[in-house]
Amino acid sequence: MRLDGIKSALLHELLDRAQWSDANHLARSIKALPLRLIAPRPMDEAISTAGGVCLGAGVNQTLRLLAAQPLHQGVFCAGEMLDWEAPTGGYLLTGCLASGAWAGQHALAAWRALPSAAKG
Ligand SMILES: Cc1cc2nc3c(=O)[nH]c(=O)nc-3n(C[C@H](O)[C@H](O)[C@H](O)COP(=O)(O)OP(=O)(O)OC[C@H]3O[C@@H](n4cnc5c(N)ncnc54)[C@H](O)[C@@H]3O)c2cc1C
């Protein structure tokens, strides 16, 4: 039998060196590995986080903030600033890059539409 992928990674994560060397313990672990979920890992280690600015209620179709505060007007959101979730494996980066390009194009168009005096 060959162990690879996630099965192998879990065994390496959860068994120490002594347990790896104990054939009986290793065989038992391969058959039934206790996996206790105690708490989420810290956010610093997260590949992705849920939540963010709501599509629709928080931003318009150009991904510009629907801001009541003058300070936040002209702010565009992209990537994980937005409330969206995708499976890992490239979808997150694709979504971040696509929403960044979309927001960037609309930010440029909004800046171009400003009167010259407001462009600073
Ligand atoms: C270990 C790991 C592996 C991953 N693997 C994959 C994968 O294989 N495929 C995939 O699709 N996705 C993967 N992801 C997810 C992907 O990297 C993220 O979804 C993506 O990078 C998020 O991009 P973002 O621009 O929204 O945010 P971030 O990349 O987090 O960028 C936010 C930036 O803002 C900066 N910042 C934060 N606060 C401030 C502030 N107050 N002022 C100024 N700057 C600030 C930060 O320093 C950071 O540079 C992985 C993530 C991790 C952590």
The ligand as an SDF file (V2000), in Angstrom:
LIG
                    3D

 53 58  0  0  0  0  0  0  0  0999 V2000
    0.1910   29.6990    2.5710 C   0  0  0  0  0  0  0  0  0  0  0  0
   -0.8230   30.1400    1.5320 C   0  0  0  0  0  0  0  0  0  0  0  0
   -0.9650   29.3890    0.3830 C   0  0  0  0  0  0  0  0  0  0  0  0
   -1.8910   29.7800   -0.5820 C   0  0  0  0  0  0  0  0  0  0  0  0
   -2.0220   29.0370   -1.7080 N   0  0  0  0  0  0  0  0  0  0  0  0
   -2.8920   29.4160   -2.6530 C   0  0  0  0  0  0  0  0  0  0  0  0
   -3.0100   28.6630   -3.8610 C   0  0  0  0  0  0  0  0  0  0  0  0
   -2.3220   27.6710   -4.0930 O   0  0  0  0  0  0  0  0  0  0  0  0
   -3.9190   29.0760   -4.7810 N   0  0  0  0  0  0  0  0  0  0  0  0
   -4.7170   30.1580   -4.5860 C   0  0  0  0  0  0  0  0  0  0  0  0
   -5.5090   30.4840   -5.4510 O   0  0  0  0  0  0  0  0  0  0  0  0
   -4.6250   30.8840   -3.4460 N   0  0  0  0  0  0  0  0  0  0  0  0
   -3.7330   30.5450   -2.4810 C   0  0  0  0  0  0  0  0  0  0  0  0
   -3.6310   31.2730   -1.3360 N   0  0  0  0  0  0  0  0  0  0  0  0
   -4.5570   32.3920   -1.1450 C   0  0  0  0  0  0  0  0  0  0  0  0
   -4.0890   33.6340   -1.8830 C   0  0  0  0  0  0  0  0  0  0  0  0
   -2.7120   33.8330   -1.6730 O   0  0  0  0  0  0  0  0  0  0  0  0
   -4.8920   34.8270   -1.3190 C   0  0  0  0  0  0  0  0  0  0  0  0
   -6.2670   34.5940   -1.5200 O   0  0  0  0  0  0  0  0  0  0  0  0
   -4.4960   36.1120   -2.0220 C   0  0  0  0  0  0  0  0  0  0  0  0
   -3.0970   36.3410   -1.9340 O   0  0  0  0  0  0  0  0  0  0  0  0
   -5.2200   37.2870   -1.3850 C   0  0  0  0  0  0  0  0  0  0  0  0
   -4.8280   38.4270   -2.0960 O   0  0  0  0  0  0  0  0  0  0  0  0
   -5.2590   39.8350   -1.5800 P   0  0  0  0  0  0  0  0  0  0  0  0
   -4.5560   40.8150   -2.4710 O   0  0  0  0  0  0  0  0  0  0  0  0
   -6.7350   39.9340   -1.4520 O   0  0  0  0  0  0  0  0  0  0  0  0
   -4.6980   39.9430   -0.0850 O   0  0  0  0  0  0  0  0  0  0  0  0
   -3.2050   39.8430    0.4130 P   0  0  0  0  0  0  0  0  0  0  0  0
   -2.3610   39.0400   -0.5130 O   0  0  0  0  0  0  0  0  0  0  0  0
   -3.3150   39.4250    1.8460 O   0  0  0  0  0  0  0  0  0  0  0  0
   -2.6920   41.3440    0.2970 O   0  0  0  0  0  0  0  0  0  0  0  0
   -3.0700   42.3100    1.2260 C   0  0  0  0  0  0  0  0  0  0  0  0
   -1.9030   43.2780    1.3260 C   0  0  0  0  0  0  0  0  0  0  0  0
   -2.3080   44.3950    2.0990 O   0  0  0  0  0  0  0  0  0  0  0  0
   -1.2770   44.7070    2.9840 C   0  0  0  0  0  0  0  0  0  0  0  0
   -1.8960   45.4100    4.0960 N   0  0  0  0  0  0  0  0  0  0  0  0
   -2.6310   44.9040    5.1010 C   0  0  0  0  0  0  0  0  0  0  0  0
   -3.0220   45.8900    5.9290 N   0  0  0  0  0  0  0  0  0  0  0  0
   -2.5340   47.0270    5.4060 C   0  0  0  0  0  0  0  0  0  0  0  0
   -2.6210   48.3790    5.8080 C   0  0  0  0  0  0  0  0  0  0  0  0
   -3.2980   48.7640    6.8920 N   0  0  0  0  0  0  0  0  0  0  0  0
   -1.9970   49.2950    5.0540 N   0  0  0  0  0  0  0  0  0  0  0  0
   -1.3240   48.9410    3.9370 C   0  0  0  0  0  0  0  0  0  0  0  0
   -1.2210   47.6680    3.5090 N   0  0  0  0  0  0  0  0  0  0  0  0
   -1.8280   46.7290    4.2440 C   0  0  0  0  0  0  0  0  0  0  0  0
   -0.6580   43.3870    3.3660 C   0  0  0  0  0  0  0  0  0  0  0  0
    0.6670   43.5760    3.8280 O   0  0  0  0  0  0  0  0  0  0  0  0
   -0.6890   42.6590    2.0280 C   0  0  0  0  0  0  0  0  0  0  0  0
    0.4630   42.9130    1.2580 O   0  0  0  0  0  0  0  0  0  0  0  0
   -2.6890   30.9270   -0.3790 C   0  0  0  0  0  0  0  0  0  0  0  0
   -2.5290   31.6800    0.7820 C   0  0  0  0  0  0  0  0  0  0  0  0
   -1.5940   31.2880    1.7330 C   0  0  0  0  0  0  0  0  0  0  0  0
   -1.4310   32.1230    2.9800 C   0  0  0  0  0  0  0  0  0  0  0  0
  1  2  1  0
  2  3  1  0
  2 52  2  0
  3  4  2  0
  4  5  1  0
  4 50  1  0
  5  6  2  0
  6  7  1  0
  6 13  1  0
  7  8  2  0
  7  9  1  0
  9 10  1  0
 10 11  2  0
 10 12  1  0
 12 13  2  0
 13 14  1  0
 14 15  1  0
 14 50  1  0
 15 16  1  0
 16 17  1  0
 16 18  1  0
 18 19  1  0
 18 20  1  0
 20 21  1  0
 20 22  1  0
 22 23  1  0
 23 24  1  0
 24 25  2  0
 24 26  1  0
 24 27  1  0
 27 28  1  0
 28 29  2  0
 28 30  1  0
 28 31  1  0
 31 32  1  0
 32 33  1  0
 33 34  1  0
 33 48  1  0
 34 35  1  0
 35 36  1  0
 35 46  1  0
 36 37  1  0
 36 45  1  0
 37 38  2  0
 38 39  1  0
 39 40  1  0
 39 45  2  0
 40 41  1  0
 40 42  2  0
 42 43  1  0
 43 44  2  0
 44 45  1  0
 46 47  1  0
 46 48  1  0
 48 49  1  0
 50 51  2  0
 51 52  1  0
 52 53  1  0
M  END
$$$$
